Each structure stands twice: as structure tokens, then as C-alpha cells.
Amino acid sequence: MDKCIESGVNFTYKIELNTMSEVKKFVETATKCEGKLILKSGAKLTVNAKSLLGVLLAHHLKWNDLTLVADRDRYLEFRKFVVNE
């Protein structure tokens, strides 16, 4: 299965953030990217992936099945967080 699924104009990546260090690196990476980046868990829970507070909240609440949604292909930037299926 591909690590990235193109859905319309969005690209989605299943990711894992296991430590606070990974959360900080993830947000640092996200803030360097132009465009819209959303971190989702399920159908209703979403936060801005560029928001340290939002991503920390998702990590603290132990959101499952984290998905990064981007408006362009961002695999290279986030490959260290992408879950290999």
C-alpha cells in the first residue's frame, strides 16, 4: 500500500508521534512548509499541524490513527513520521 493517498487535491499520510521530541520536530517541519497542513484523528478531530499547542494537545489526548492532510505532496518533508504499512 502506498504511504501517500492522493484524495482530490489533498495528500494524506498516516503518521506516528510517540515522544515530545517527535512532536516538536513535527511542528518545526510543518512551520517551514507553505500551504495548509492539518492533523486529523478520525472524522471529527482536527488541528492545525503548524500549531505546537494543537499538536501537543493531540499527543496529550493520545489521539489514535493520526493523519496528516496536506494540499500538496509533502512526503519528503515528513517521511520520518510516516507509518510504513
Number of C-alpha atoms within 10 A of each C-alpha: 6 8 15 17 14 15 10 7 9 16 20 23 25 20 21 19 22 11 10 13 9 14 19 15 16 21 19 15 14 22 15 10 13 10 10 14 23 18 23 24 17 11 6 6 11 18 18 18 23 20 17 19 13 16 25 16 13 21 18 10 9 13 15 13 11 22 20 25 25 22 17 15 17 18 16 8 13 16 13 14 19 19 14 12 7
